[in-house]
Amino acid sequence: MDNSLPTVSLIDYSIFCGDLNQIKDVKKTIINTINQYSFCLANDNEEFKIALQKSNVLLPDGMAIVSAVNLLSGASIKKIAGADIHQFLLKELNQKSGKCFYLGSSETTLSKIKLKVSNEFPNILVKTFSPAFTNNFTKMQNEEMINAINEFKPDVLFVGMTAPKQEVWSYNNSHLLDAKIICSIGAVFDFYAGTILRPHPLWINLKLEWFIRLVKEPKRMWKRYLYFGPVFIKLILEEKINLYKKKSIFF
């Protein structure tokens, strides 16, 4: 985590708690998000955990994370979703006539993204790349992706290959990438393209985005919310108990 940015601690992570305007691209910046699902996955995946911990900016993407921070530290922070950082960076790029690169998803989705960006943010130059659908890229596949990115030299590289693949790939290859900001945003590719509809702002404002996504995609989302939700609560409550015990020792 960038020490110049405001953060709050959540067990093993430093969570960004400031305003997005404070994020400056003066040096290479890796931006990731964390929610209850990725928190639980990283608890059993050391490589993923390191990738999240080494983020220059780790955004609280979910009310579960916001609530956990409040429970453990008393700090009040705002949820910042992947869609929020995506929109923020596009607005910044449009003002600066910058360049962005989308790595991930299908050619169909990427074509829709490119068209939408050109309509909404006409000052941005966009390039895309649809990688092979595989758990592990070959050396040749990896070099092909890196070369495509570096030939374009984007101000912002958006990576959408789902967690934990996208975060681990970004961290492992960041030193090879000629991009100022590397931002893993997963499902935002589909949200922005319109291939998957994000819940109405009413549900988002009511903190029920997770519930609507579960109702719309029960087969894909049930484990994320109905299994990992209780797992996350258990981990946070255990940490709260440990903090209470440590406090009792000193008083």
Number of C-alpha atoms within 10 A of each C-alpha: 20 16 9 9 16 15 19 17 14 18 15 12 19 23 27 24 22 16 11 15 9 10 17 12 13 8 9 18 21 27 24 27 26 23 19 24 21 20 22 19 17 20 14 10 13 11 15 23 21 16 20 28 18 18 24 23 26 23 26 25 21 21 20 20 24 22 17 21 21 15 15 18 14 10 14 12 19 17 19 22 18 24 17 14 20 18 13 13 21 21 17 14 19 17 13 11 15 18 20 26 23 22 24 23 22 16 13 11 18 22 14 17 22 17 14 15 20 14 11 12 17 14 18 21 19 19 18 23 18 17 17 15 11 7 8 11 14 11 8 9 13 15 13 13 19 17 15 16 23 13 9 17 17 23 21 26 25 26 25 22 22 15 20 19 16 23 29 18 19 23 18 12 11 18 10 13 20 20 24 20 25 27 26 29 24 24 17 24 27 19 16 20 19 14 13 14 13 18 16 11 11 10 14 14 9 8 14 16 18 16 17 15 18 18 11 13 11 15 9 11 16 16 13 17 19 12 12 18 16 13 15 23 15 12 15 21 14 12 15 17 12 12 13 12 11 11 10 9 7 6 5
